[in-house]
Amino acid sequence: MGKKSTNPYAALEPGLSAANKKIRLDKQINHDTKTLVEKIVKKITADMKKQSSVFAKLYVRTFGGGSSYEGLKTGQEGDYDIDILLRIPEITKPKLHEDNIPGYVQLQLLNFHKLEQKDPELYKAMNNKFVDEKNFLLTEELKSTFMQSIFDKTRSKYFPGGIVTVKGNKYEVFRISKVRKAGPAFTLTINGVNTKFSVEVDLVPCILLNKSHWPQGGFRANPCPRRGDFFLIPKQPKRDHPHLNRYFRLSFQIQERIIISHRFWMKPTIRIIKCIKKHFNQGVCSYAIKTLCMWELFYGNPELTQETPDLWKKSSSGCFIHMLERYLECLTKETISYFWNKKLNLLDNLSKEQINTYRRQIDELLQSIKQNPTQFAITNYLTF
């Protein structure tokens, strides 16, 4: 007789395997879609540089972010996050202020006046559009007065009727059918003119900073010293403050992608819990689920090296149950701490009543699975 499994949840394995195959984006389809999206965005940004010499001076590159690029996307392809990275000239002496609202920073240009001599055109444009009288960058003005204004002019001049033509093996024609503001992004709905291609692309203007500007004041040191760049996203905190428009959210997507890569069952576990969260219509952000797993990795590997703790190697069912229990613990404590700065609680946008409802839902689910751990135990809880 074969050796009996010591994993009490081994019977979940076939169900988890089948679920992940079903909910995960098809690799080839995702690759092909991303390739087309990147070609379209490349065409758009190239024409934005033609439209605005100021944009051309600030523009560095684009960066594909979010779950579609991290391997955490569930369901069908259809939405992609593309960050448009802008770099402020170092002559302005950018300085982060990070001590007032946890997880958010202000960026002040201490020597902004020096830009007036070096590049009067750039100085005038920034001063008029998204730098205030104290030389702080402004979030809403960066998004709307500057970026979206340039995009709207570019669309009108270079894409009449919203038509975008890109060249690959053949010319392909797309239409930007809708543009709307959504949080820090402006979202484009893009359809193929002669194909069934249809996606939504979130274009997010971000300030790109290098390792010399890495935040202090309670922020985690960079665990990936060879990759020191990070971003400021024009997303304001949801609270009252006299200078709310100066606050940017920090983004360490480059480092996070390295941290969660090649971690065995981590990504499948994140995808499953995201689907369960969606099934219950929980208002916890998907980023919080990824954050839980980064914390768990840190507990077993504080240096965040490529050595992966045993938890993530053993079994998908063991990882799933363990992280569902961690999720329940955090809901009970009403806290999921931001990985990069523990002062920020990723649940602080939710009411006590909401959190208590979510806690009860996950507790009941866990009890149900533990009492009857079959391959069908979680099938009814997967929504994507």
Summary of the structure (lengths in Angstrom):
residues: 384
radius of gyration: 22.8
end to end distance: 40.0
largest distance: 82.8
contacts: 1165
relative contact order: 0.15
helix: 47%
strand: 22%
